[in-house]
Amino acid sequence: MASLELKVPPPAVAVLVALAMWELARLAPLAGAPSFRTAVALALAALGAVSSVSGAIAFRKAKTTKNPMKPQAASSLVVGGIYKLTRNPMYLGLSLVLLGWAVFLWSAWALPGPVVFIAYISRFQIAPEERVLAARFGTEYASYKARVRRWL
C-alpha cells in the first residue's frame, strides 16, 4: 500500500471521488430534495474554495513549494494565516467541496464520498507529508502539530 503514497495529486483524487459520487447518486436519488439544497451546496463549496486558496496563498507568500507530491522540497514551515486553524487547509477545502457536491447530488450513495476522500488523503498524502516535515523541521514541526489540529 505504501506504493500509493504521494503518487496521485490530491485534486485528481477529489475529481475521481466526485465522479464516483455522481455515478452512484444516479442509482438512487433521494426524493423530495429540500429547496435550500443548492444554497447549502454552494456555501460548502465556497467555504472549501476559500480554505484551499488561503492555503495556497500562504505557501506562495512563504515562497515554498505547493507541490503535494514533493513535500521534501519545502523550504519553510508555514504556520501563519489559515495554518493557525488547520494543518491541511487545501485538503480540508477539497473535502468541503466534495461535501457540497454530496448535498447537491442529494443521494445517500454520494455521502460516503467525502469520507473516502478524507481516508485516502489522510493515509496516502498527509501521513507521508507529516513524516517528511517531522524529519525536515524537527521540534518546530512537533510544536506546530501539538498546537494545530490536522483537519479542524
Steps between C-alpha positions, in 0.01 A plus 500: 500500500796736550530506122202740492667751733548840336417355157160647405453878521227580757291704251498195270384283790222752569388497137495120491298489823261767367444301181437182699255690722314623192475152352385348829247779558337415169418156640272625776429873530301600805149627443382836620827690506466812717495831315803629692716213375675701230571789734653269761704322231631829364581630848702186581680515166578871546633438851713221359633722224590772750681247718698355208589837349602638839738208546649547154546874557677434831739260323567756226573773758742266677663422162478127561380220278130437447573167331337236722699226328834641622472605866878461533532816285341710777730792577308621803231392743185706446319557831327838453169607353258212447773263616426619854161326469584186303819329387337402171279781367531392137387144577232633734383721214476209259308304764252785544450527124427125492258538790326778307487271196342227715233745621436614143469141373257423783558127511596276789740327258698823462548558872798264546696692234649766729576233761683289240696807389599588857604141574709477183664839543571436869675172426671555166567874499497655847679221690799497261509881495506505880793256508695722260416819691595341832837394358558837332379740769536292820385663822351799317260265318433296816404820682276606212330158493433529873331840451299450181273212407539304177154594370310738731 
